[in-house]
Amino acid sequence: MRSGPASRDGSRASKTREIAIPTPPPHRQRSTGFARIRLGCPDGRETRILDIAESGPLRLRMPRRSEGAVEAVLLNTAGGIACGDAFETGVTLDEGADFVFTTVAAEKIYRSDGPVSTVATRASLAAGTRFAFLPQETILFDRAALRRRFEADLAGDARLLAFEAVTFGRAARAEEIAQGTLVDAWRIRRGGRLVVADTLRLDGPIGALLDRTALGGGARAMATLIDVSPDAERRLDEMRAILEVAGANAEAGVRGRVEAGASAWNGHLVVRFLSADGDALKRVAQRVLVAYRKAPLPRVWQG
């Protein structure tokens, strides 16, 4: 402590230095939630909802149907996913159940100043079940940070068709992803044995990474379709013909061109899509899904 100036009587007045204590930033309120659903065929014929649970901003809505698979539409009332949010979806299908899952709209992943958001989907498919996992695309904003994981355990004759698409930046605003993080992991088991293990990791200057020929060739949208079914490998030629008819790999200008390739091994079939135009990719993917499934897409995809 430093002495102050001398007073009239010769004494010195003490001077205390004031130290400003910074106010800590307020603790962010994270959004967490889960949606879980269990379906089965109690009468051996019609798929019915046996149990449903919801938490936080996640809601499941079931459109009316006259026959066929039960369809569920996931709604995130928070309007998007911000830094550090955590969401989980669980699906359990008892023997013979037929289920289609989708989302009400594209999911937006907003800018993060550090925390990583997590989105997890876990499915358990008993004998004779069919599960079509068909969420609409995920849109990553600049500096978004997302870790996403899809896990499924299938019985020997269960059928899983899963599709997920990601768009990097908002095309309407010509937005570029200068920085960001995306970790997208798939783990699928059949009869307890791992048959699909796939992880994509993009961290740092995502736009620059996607411009590399070996990674994206300038793509700003990508998608993966996985079919894990007893006859998936045998349908490879059929899928390649569908891709050709749907317009994949056709000359459609630099922006509108959609590149796609299909391969099949180890009891499953995989299709990868890449495009500089997210809308073009979605249009091609819609045609492929309708032709391959031989069934219309959920109505929310038509909006």
LUMTORTI-993949 format. One record per atom (N, C-alpha, C): residue in three letters; x negated, y negated, z negated. Coordinates in steps of 0.001 Angstrom, whole numbers, plus 500000, padded with zeros to 6 digits. Example, Ala and Ser with C-alpha at 12.3 -4.5 7.8 and 13.67 -1.06 7.14 Angstrom:
# LUMTORTI-993949
ALA486810505690492200/ALA487700504500492200/ALA486800503300492200/SER487150502250492920/SER486330501060492860/SER487100499970492130/
# end
This chain:
# LUMTORTI-993949
MET499146501192500000/MET500000500000500000/MET499118498769500000/ARG499438497781500824/ARG498646496573500960/ARG499227495473500098/SER498324494719499357/SER498783493635498478/SER499290492471499297/GLY500316491787498766/GLY500887490633499446/GLY500126489375499098/PRO500590488218499537/PRO499919486947499280/PRO499965486579497802/ALA498956485767497340/ALA498891485349495928/ALA500023484395495599/SER500588484543494402/SER501634483633493926/SER500996482433493253/ARG501815481433492835/ARG501295480204492233/ARG500524480474490955/ASP500862481478490182/ASP500162481769488927/ASP498954482678489142/GLY498609482910490409/GLY497417483701490710/GLY497666485177490884/SER498819485682490490/SER499104487115490666/SER499472487393492119/ARG499353488619492465/ARG499698488982493840/ARG501005489774493869/ALA501868489399494761/ALA503139490108494902/ALA502921491327495798/SER503457492447495401/SER503318493667496215/SER504270493630497393/LYS503834494196498488/LYS504657494249499696/LYS504784495703500154/THR505989496218500150/THR506222497603500522/THR506564497694502002/ARG505844498536502705/ARG506120498732504133/ARG507317499653504305/GLU508299499213505043/GLU509492500026505288/GLU509236500952506477/ILE509547502211506283/ILE509356503214507333/ILE510726503637507860/ALA510917503459509148/ALA512197503832509759/ALA512260505346509934/ILE513296505947509393/ILE513495507395509523/ILE514481507636510665/PRO514033508284511729/PRO514945508489512867/PRO516140509366512486/THR517271509010513025/THR518478509802512791/THR518459511028513695/PRO518585512217513121/PRO518550513419513974/PRO519734513444514923/PRO519529513969516126/PRO520646514032517079/PRO521746514931516536/PRO522986514632516862/PRO524092515466516364/PRO524009516878516915/HIS524397517825516100/HIS524389519223516528/HIS525479519438517565/ARG525077519970518730/ARG526062520166519796/ARG527064521253519429/GLN528266521031519851/GLN529291522049519667/GLN529294522955520897/ARG528855524189520722/ARG528809525132521831/ARG530168525784522013/SER530412526162523240/SER531644526871523553/SER531333528350523674/THR532007529162522897/THR531835530607522970/THR533205531256523107/GLY533243532363523798/GLY534526533037523948/GLY534377534405524573/PHE535421535207524427/PHE535437536519525068/PHE536844536831525539/ALA536917537703526522/ALA538184538247527007/ALA537978539732527197/ARG538846540539526579/ARG538711541988526676/ARG540058542600527033/ILE539986543584527885/ILE541218544232528329/ILE540979545733528474/ARG541989546487528102/ARG541946547958528250/ARG543190548385529002/LEU543004549252529996/LEU544108549725530815/LEU544070551238530917/GLY545226551807531173/GLY545313553253531327/GLY546582553640532045/CYS546782554939532200/CYS547981555491532847/CYS548670556445531881/PRO549408555926530913/PRO550042556800529916/PRO550986557829530517/ASP551652557437531623/ASP552600558365532246/ASP551963559152533387/GLY550667558922533619/GLY549977559642534682/GLY550212559079536063/ARG550972557970536174/ARG551275557418537496/ARG550924555936537600/GLU551473555114536729/GLU551337553660536835/GLU550313553128535837/THR549436552241536333/THR548457551606535457/THR549138550551534594/ARG548853550606533301/ARG549454549645532369/ARG548388549055531459/ILE548669547863530963/ILE547784547219529996/ILE548037547838528630/LEU546980548352528013/LEU547108548976526702/LEU546677548038525578/ASP545753547141525878/ASP545279546211524847/ASP544637545011525532/ILE544769543854524889/ILE544168542646525434/ILE543788541725524287/ALA542637541074524388/ALA542174540155523351/ALA541486538974524015/GLU541676537777523442/GLU541102536556523998/GLU540555535704522871/SER539470534987523136/SER538871534119522134/SER538272532903522822/GLY538293531746522146/GLY537732530540522716/GLY538508530082523933/PRO537822529569524960/PRO538532529016526120/PRO538904530038527193/LEU538584531320526990/LEU538859532318528016/LEU540272532871527881/ARG540973532937529017/ARG542330533474529060/ARG542473534408530257/LEU543218535479530066/LEU543517536412531152/LEU544987536271531537/ARG545232536111532816/ARG546597535994533317/ARG546832537092534341/MET547981537755534243/MET548307538867535122/MET549446538481536069/PRO549155538283537357/PRO550231537988538314/PRO551220539144538392/ARG552439538812538731/ARG553452539855538884/ARG553107540754540060/ARG553467542008539945/ARG553188542971541008/ARG554345543941541112/SER554496544514542287/SER555548545506542482/SER554981546920542423/GLU553719547052542813/GLU553078548371542788/GLU551570548196542926/GLY550844549301542798/GLY549401549270542993/GLY548641548871541750/ALA547420548369541974/ALA546517548053540877/ALA547026546889540037/VAL546678546908538774/VAL546906545752537917/VAL545841544714538255/GLU546256543467538386/GLU545335542377538707/GLU545278541403537537/ALA544075541002537168/ALA543891540016536106/ALA543072538855536642/VAL543474537636536277/VAL542780536422536688/VAL542214535762535436/LEU540900535575535404/LEU540255534955534259/LEU540258533438534413/LEU540686532759533372/LEU540745531296533359/LEU539869530777532233/ASN538983529842532549/ASN538151529171531550/ASN538726527780531321/THR539451527597530220/THR540117526324529958/THR539130525207529628/ALA537859525551529408/ALA536849524518529150/ALA536479523765530425/GLY536855524300531573/GLY536605523616532828/GLY535211523802533388/GLY534416524630532774/GLY533059524875533248/GLY532205525400532117/ILE530936525587532394/ILE530005526115531400/ILE528877525110531226/ALA528671524658529999/ALA527625523692529697/ALA526467524383528992/CYS525391523628528763/CYS524164524213528221/CYS524408524882526867/GLY524044526154526798/GLY524154526896525553/GLY525463527623525345/ASP526442527459526240/ASP527702528186526103/ASP527461529688526300/ALA528338530496525698/ALA528193531951525796/ALA529569532584525973/PHE529733533340527060/PHE531007533987527353/PHE530789535464527679/GLU531771536277527294/GLU531679537718527548/GLU533034538255527962/THR533024539134528956/THR534236539808529414/THR534033541312529275/GLY535004541995528694/GLY534931543436528524/GLY536108544128529183/VAL535834545185529930/VAL536874545947530630/VAL536716547419530277/THR537800548036529801/THR537810549467529517/THR538946550100530308/LEU538613551061531153/LEU539624551747531953/LEU539713553197531510/ASP540882553557530985/ASP541138554951530654/ASP541438555733531921/GLU541477557037531808/GLU541591557926532961/GLU542706557511533928/GLY542331557375535205/GLY543297557103536267/GLY543654555655536486/ALA543148554728535696/ALA543539553314535810/ALA542963552686537080/ASP543718551731537635/ASP543342551010538851/ASP543422549517538530/PHE542289548796538636/PHE542234547430538122/PHE541437546527539055/VAL541959545305539269/VAL541282544276540054/VAL541088543057539165/PHE539855542570539109/PHE539522541413538276/PHE539020540274539156/THR539504539059538887/THR539023537898539620/THR539052536683538699/THR538684535520539243/THR538719534276538483/THR539599533274539214/VAL540137532317538459/VAL541108531391539033/VAL540454530428540014/ALA539172530171539867/ALA538462529246540754/ALA536972529491540628/ALA536199528723541393/ALA534744528802541262/ALA534340528341539860/GLU533357529018539274/GLU532859528640537946/GLU531687527685538100/LYS531732526571537396/LYS530690525553537493/LYS529734525665536306/ILE528445525650536602/ILE527408525677535577/ILE526735524305535576/TYR526996523541534530/TYR526542522159534497/TYR525079522033534081/ARG524556520831534251/ARG523161520519533912/ARG522880520817532438/SER521688521344532180/SER521265521642530812/SER520007520849530488/ASP519902520413529227/ASP518666519757528800/ASP517780520720528011/GLY518011521998528179/GLY517163522994527528/GLY517835524330527283/PRO518947524366526508/PRO519580525646526189/PRO520098526373527431/VAL520008527691527396/VAL520455528533528507/VAL521841529074528202/SER522746528967529142/SER524087529552528996/SER524031531032529362/THR524905531816528741/THR524940533257529016/THR526351533688529393/VAL526434534524530402/VAL527700535107530848/VAL527472536607530996/ALA528253537402530284/ALA528083538855530313/ALA529402539537530666/THR529311540564531476/THR530466541399531808/THR530083542843531528/ARG530925543542530761/ARG530665544942530435/ARG531910545756530744/ALA531718546850531464/ALA532844547681531884/ALA532569549145531578/SER533617549849531175/SER533551551285530924/SER534655551955531723/LEU534285552839532652/LEU535240553450533571/LEU535308554961533337/ALA536477555431532933/ALA536691556856532709/ALA536961557562534040/ALA537215558863533967/ALA537415559681535165/ALA538596559180535992/GLY538406559183537305/GLY539484558856538221/GLY539874557389538256/THR539055556497537739/THR539409555075537699/THR538869554338538916/ARG539465553170539174/ARG539033552284540253/ARG538951550877539682/PHE537813550207539895/PHE537628548859539381/PHE537038547986540475/ALA537761546936540875/ALA537262545948541830/ALA536969544670541059/PHE535700544317540978/PHE535253543131540249/PHE534978542045541278/LEU535892541060541392/LEU535861540110542498/LEU536000538663542019/PRO535109538187541170/PRO535183536780540763/PRO534864535861541940/GLN535414534649541902/GLN535031533662542903/GLN533625533142542592/GLU533088532356543496/GLU531678531993543422/GLU531336531166542180/THR530064531223541811/THR529500530396540750/THR528714529263541394/ILE528939528024540931/ILE528246526858541474/ILE527265526339540431/LEU525988526329540775/LEU524964525804539881/LEU524695524343540203/PHE524802523475539188/PHE524427522083539332/PHE522911521957539160/ASP522381520804539558/ASP520955520555539362/ASP520618520649537876/ARG519513521332537569/ARG519001521553536214/ARG519917522445535361/ALA520749523219536018/ALA521548524213535292/ALA520646525350534833/ALA521056526022533757/ALA520295527165533228/ALA521290528259532861/LEU521221529372533570/LEU522196530452533387/LEU521504531797533350/ARG521907532612532383/ARG521496534020532326/ARG522767534855532392/ARG522901535632533463/ARG524128536399533695/ARG523792537884533751/ARG524677538715533206/ARG524427540159533156/ARG525723540931533414/PHE525638541917534279/PHE526762542811534561/PHE526325544231534225/GLU527081544884533338/GLU526787546254532937/GLU528034547106533110/ALA527857548321533612/ALA528988549235533775/ALA528545550663533522/ASP529402551416532858/ASP529197552852532619/ASP530338553595533291/LEU530006554446534257/LEU531012555123535064/LEU531009556620534802/ALA532210557192534791/ALA532333558646534818/ALA531958559133536221/GLY531818560443536375/GLY531303561002537621/GLY532055560621538869/ASP533398560519538803/ASP534169560215540009/ASP534811558836539963/ALA534412557978539034/ALA534948556621538967/ALA534431555805540150/ARG535191554769540525/ARG534846553952541684/ARG534730552487541258/LEU533584551877541561/LEU533345550482541230/LEU532939549730542493/LEU533629548611542748/LEU533241547691543803/LEU533072546324543157/ALA531861545765543208/ALA531580544496542540/ALA530991543503543536/PHE531443542262543442/PHE530963541200544327/PHE530747539939543509/GLU529583539307543695/GLU529325538019543047/GLU528548537125543992/ALA528941535837544030/ALA528294534857544898/ALA527842533663544076/VAL526742533055544501/VAL526205531867543840/VAL525934530802544891/THR526385529576544617/THR526079528422545463/THR525179527480544678/PHE524107527040545306/PHE523132526178544635/PHE523385524724545018/GLY524049523993544127/GLY524375522596544383/GLY525729522438545038/ARG526287521235544898/ARG527591520938545481/ARG527397520433546904/ALA527872521225547857/ALA527658520890549264/ALA528315519571549630/ALA529492519276549061/ALA530211518049549397/ALA529413516802549037/ARG528508516934548078/ARG527669515808547658/ARG526223515945548135/ALA526001516926548985/ALA524649517181549485/ALA523648517279548337/GLU524091517933547267/GLU523260518033546068/GLU522189519101546238/GLU520988518783545805/GLU519876519724545839/GLU519526520149544413/ILE519078521377544264/ILE518655521881542964/ILE517152521656542833/ALA516801520515542224/ALA515390520208542049/ALA514754521144541024/GLN515475521399539945/GLN514999522288538887/GLN516175523095538356/GLY515894524263537846/GLY516959525073537263/GLY516469526463536916/THR517359527238536323/THR517049528620535961/THR518258529500536239/LEU518012530590536924/LEU519046531610537126/LEU518409532972536936/VAL518961533743535995/VAL518576535140535807/VAL519846535963535960/ASP519876536811536966/ASP521080537590537283/ASP520717539067537262/ALA521242539803536279/ALA520856541208536086/ALA522062542128536252/TRP521849543251536957/TRP522855544295537127/TRP522300545592536547/ARG523103546268535736/ARG522738547583535202/ARG523985548467535267/ILE523935549501536107/ILE525086550381536302/ILE524647551813536074/ARG525418552538535266/ARG525124553938534950/ARG526287554822535379/ARG525940555994535875/ARG526962556992536210/ARG526634558263535434/GLY527604558715534623/GLY527368559897533805/GLY526211559721532851/GLY525975558494532399/GLY524885558210531478/GLY523539557980532135/ARG523452558154533455/ARG522177557991534167/ARG522158556655534900/LEU521081555905534747/LEU520953554613535402/LEU520826554802536911/VAL521752554190537670/VAL521715554319539132/VAL521475552980539823/VAL521757551874539150/VAL521494550546539708/VAL520814549698538642/ALA519637549178538970/ALA518935548238538093/ALA518369547147538984/ASP518947545980538906/ASP518588544904539820/ASP518567543586539045/THR517485542830539155/THR517386541548538465/THR516814540494539405/LEU517505539385539523/LEU517035538221540267/LEU516665537141539260/ARG515494536546539434/ARG515077535456538563/ARG514546534304539408/LEU515187533150539288/LEU514729531919539912/LEU514541530903538802/ASP513335530404538652/ASP513040529496537539/ASP512115528390538032/GLY512532527140537829/GLY511715526015538264/GLY512346525294539434/PRO511574524958540452/PRO512105524218541609/PRO512900525136542534/ILE514138525432542167/ILE514924526440542885/ILE515065526095544367/GLY515340524823544680/GLY515486524447546081/GLY514243524756546886/ALA513085524425546337/ALA511822524700547033/ALA511572526198547153/LEU511941526946546109/LEU511766528397546161/LEU512628529006547263/LEU513877528542547362/LEU514789529090548370/LEU514385528694549784/ASP513604527645549925/ASP513134527253551252/ASP512061528199551786/ARG511437528957550897/ARG510410529893551356/ARG511034530998552207/THR510374531321553288/THR510908532323554220/THR511128533665553536/ALA510213534061552665/ALA510301535371552020/ALA511373535429550941/LEU511860534281550490/LEU512853534265549411/LEU514253533933549914/GLY514404532820550591/GLY515743532423551014/GLY515820531871552411/GLY514695531448552964/GLY514708530899554316/GLY515591529681554461/GLY515669528872553398/GLY516509527680553443/GLY517930527884552954/ALA518235529058552441/ALA519592529344551958/ALA519946528469550763/ARG521230528160550658/ARG521755527468549492/ARG522954528217548901/ALA523153529433549382/ALA524197530305548840/ALA523766531745549059/MET524071532591548083/MET523754534012548207/MET524831534834547515/ALA524945536077547912/ALA525945536960547302/ALA525461538398547376/THR525988539200546456/THR525695540631546415/THR526995541402546303/LEU527118542441547101/LEU528250543370547025/LEU527677544747546723/ILE528200545397545693/ILE527747546734545312/ILE528945547676545241/ASP528839548788545938/ASP529861549843545870/ASP529211551079545251/VAL529705551454544071/VAL529231552678543410/VAL530415553631543361/SER530514554447544373/SER531636555374544527/SER531117556683545097/PRO531863557779544926/PRO531379559074545419/PRO531060559086546908/ASP531751558242547712/ASP531533558246549159/ASP530796557000549650/ALA530191556230548750/ALA529592554952549138/ALA528497555114550186/GLU527593556063549995/GLU526484556240550945/GLU526988556590552334/ARG528049557377552404/ARG528569557805553700/ARG529219556666554473/ARG529491555541553813/ARG530189554437554471/ARG529224553358554983/LEU527932553651555012/LEU526966552642555424/LEU527202552177556863/ASP527375553103557792/ASP527610552715559187/ASP528895551909559313/GLU529907552303558564/GLU531168551557558577/GLU530934550116558107/MET530175549952557035/MET529917548608556516/MET529149547770557527/ARG528147548342558167/ARG527381547573559150/ARG528249547135560322/ALA529202547974560720/ALA530124547590561785/ALA531045546462561313/ILE531488546530560052/ILE532339545480559492/ILE531590544153559445/LEU530328544179559067/LEU529528542948559013/LEU529446542300560391/GLU529278543111561407/GLU529181542577562766/GLU530493541930563184/VAL531595542585562920/VAL532904542038563290/VAL533219540779562487/ALA532786540751561225/ALA533085539613560347/ALA532280538372560685/GLY531265538510561514/GLY530492537342561929/GLY529163537198561236/ALA528759538177560448/ALA527446538115559819/ALA526365538300560880/ASN525265537558560724/ASN524108537642561613/ASN524391537145563033/ALA525544536491563219/ALA525864535920564528/ALA525333534493564593/GLU525013534028565791/GLU524538532655565952/GLU525702531701565715/ALA525573530871564657/ALA526641529930564328/ALA526037528596563899/GLY524929528229564513/GLY524269527000564110/GLY523401527243562889/VAL522492526355562650/VAL521576526526561530/VAL522322526532560209/ARG523269525610560045/ARG523968525472558773/ARG524968526595558543/GLY525719526975559583/GLY526815527910559381/GLY526452529378559530/ARG525212529666559832/ARG524819531062560026/ARG524817531814558691/VAL525379532999558696/VAL525394533864557514/VAL524613535131557853/GLU523558535367557107/GLU522760536572557294/GLU523162537607556248/ALA523280538844556661/ALA523683539917555746/ALA523023541219556159/GLY522711542032555171/GLY522139543343555434/GLY522674544353554446/ALA522920545574554918/ALA523474546630554075/ALA522513547804554012/SER522445548424552850/SER521658549644552672/SER522380550535551670/ALA522046551813551678/ALA522711552765550790/ALA521724553832550354/TRP521733554129549070/TRP520860555165548509/TRP521338555474547088/ASN520932556601546579/ASN521180556958545185/ASN522661556877544798/GLY523552557166545752/GLY524978557198545451/GLY525667555857545438/HIS525026554821546023/HIS525709553533546070/HIS525305552778547336/LEU526073551739547633/LEU525862550903548814/LEU525728549458548356/VAL524781548721548949/VAL524536547331548574/VAL524498546466549823/VAL525152545306549749/VAL525097544310550818/VAL524595543003550221/ARG523633542367550894/ARG523131541055550489/ARG523538540024551541/PHE523996538866551067/PHE524383537768551950/PHE523519536546551640/LEU523126535802552679/LEU522409534541552528/LEU522946533546553545/SER523060532275553134/SER523478531236554070/SER523105529868553524/ALA522889528922554430/ALA522699527531554016/ALA524025526878553692/ASP525122527526554032/ASP526466526973553869/ASP527297527916552991/GLY527633527472551766/GLY528411528313550863/GLY529791528642551384/ASP530438527690552075/ASP531776527947552618/ASP531732529004553714/ALA530722528928554555/ALA530584529930555619/ALA530352531309555032/LEU529521531378554003/LEU529276532668553347/LEU530568533232552763/LYS531355532378552138/LYS532593532857551526/LYS533563533376552577/ARG533656532691553713/ARG534572533146554763/ARG534171534525555287/VAL532884534711555531/VAL532415536011556011/VAL532643537086554946/ALA532322536761553690/ALA532504537735552612/ALA533971538132552463/GLN534878537191552633/GLN536310537511552559/GLN536692538545553611/ARG536243538332554831/ARG536565539288555904/ARG535980540662555609/VAL534757540675555091/VAL534107541951554780/VAL534860542687553679/LEU535215541980552620/LEU535897542615551491/LEU537268543160551896/VAL538007542410552679/VAL539333542872553115/VAL539197544120553983/ALA538263544095554925/ALA538105545236555834/ALA537568546460555104/TYR536632546258554200/TYR536009547400553509/TYR536954548005552477/ARG537678547157551734/ARG538617547657550722/ARG539920548142551333/LYS540206547666552557/LYS541479547965553222/LYS542653547478552362/ALA542458546307551792/ALA543475545699550933/ALA543236544187550899/PRO544297543389550740/PRO544109541934550668/PRO543383541532549404/LEU542741540382549465/LEU542092539827548276/LEU543140539224547347/PRO542797539025546077/PRO543734538356545170/PRO544164536999545718/ARG545384536597545380/ARG545928535367545943/ARG545109534137545629/VAL544468534097544464/VAL543703532903544099/VAL542551532651545067/TRP542109533676545782/TRP541049533482546774/TRP541544532702547986/GLN542854532639548162/GLN543399531993549333/GLN543538530479549158/GLY543323529972547919/GLY543541528557547650/GLY542499527658548288/
# end
